[in-house]
Amino acid sequence: MTSLPMAPAADVAASGFRLTGWHVLAIIVAFFLVVIAVDTSFAVIAYRTHPGEVSVTPYEDGLVYDREIRQMHAQEALGWQAAAAAEPGRVVVQMRDRSGAPIRGLKIAGKLERPATEAGRLVAQFSEVSPGVYASRVPAAPGAWDLSAEAVDGGGRVFKLERRLTWR
């Protein structure tokens, strides 16, 4: 077994530097301080650019959501059924009750929007054309449209419907 030559003690003393435990401790502490400083600065930058808020009014949004859930339960209890169709130059909505009988005398208002953009939004006012069948004239506009409508009967009961319609 061969041993490596060691530097003479005179060479170490001549350089004037000697690595001690305190030096190692200082290096380790400095390293972690740099890591903590960098992480903190990244966190501050991230928070300033996007604080994580999805809404500026989360409480009010929650109340609206609760109202929508109550309305959906009330709508489900009604047992009404809706069908919508795109016909040339008009939208037709058919309303039936739980037993399948047509629902007459509803006031239906809605809007048509493109799925990918808000450009070209159309307002639709429906009138009853036959028992339980309501129609609204719309300009000829080929492509996909999202219909959002609300039907209200004489007693104030509300039924909301959303359908995707396509004109060719």
QUIHUCOR-V562673 format. One record per pair of residues at least 4 apart in sequence whose ideal C-beta (glycine too) atoms are under 6 Angstrom apart, sorted by the first residue. I is the first residue (numbers start at 0). GAP is how many residues later the second one is. D is the distance in whole Angstrom. If there is no record, write none. Layout:
<<I/GAP/D> <I/GAP/D>>
//
This chain:
<<6/4/5> <18/4/5> <46/4/6> <54/6/5> <56/4/6> <74/84/6> <78/19/3> <79/17/6> <79/79/5> <80/15/5> <81/13/6> <81/79/4> <82/11/5> <83/9/5> <83/63/6> <83/79/4> <84/7/5> <85/79/4> <85/81/5> <86/5/6> <88/51/6> <89/45/5> <89/47/5> <90/33/6> <90/45/5> <90/47/6> <91/43/5> <92/41/5> <93/39/5> <94/8/4> <94/37/5> <95/4/5> <96/4/5> <96/6/5> <101/29/4> <101/30/2> <102/29/5> <103/27/5> <104/49/6> <105/45/5> <105/47/6> <106/45/5> <107/18/4> <107/26/5> <107/41/6> <107/43/5> <108/16/6> <109/14/5> <109/37/6> <109/38/6> <109/39/3> <110/12/6> <110/37/6> <111/10/4> <111/12/6> <111/33/5> <111/35/6> <112/8/5> <112/33/5> <113/6/6> <114/29/5> <114/31/6> <121/16/6> <123/12/4> <124/11/6> <125/8/4> <125/10/5> <127/6/5> <128/4/5> <128/6/5> <141/25/5> <143/22/5> <144/20/5> <145/18/6> <146/16/5> <146/18/5> <147/14/5> <148/12/5> <149/10/5> <150/8/4> <151/6/5> <152/4/5>>
//
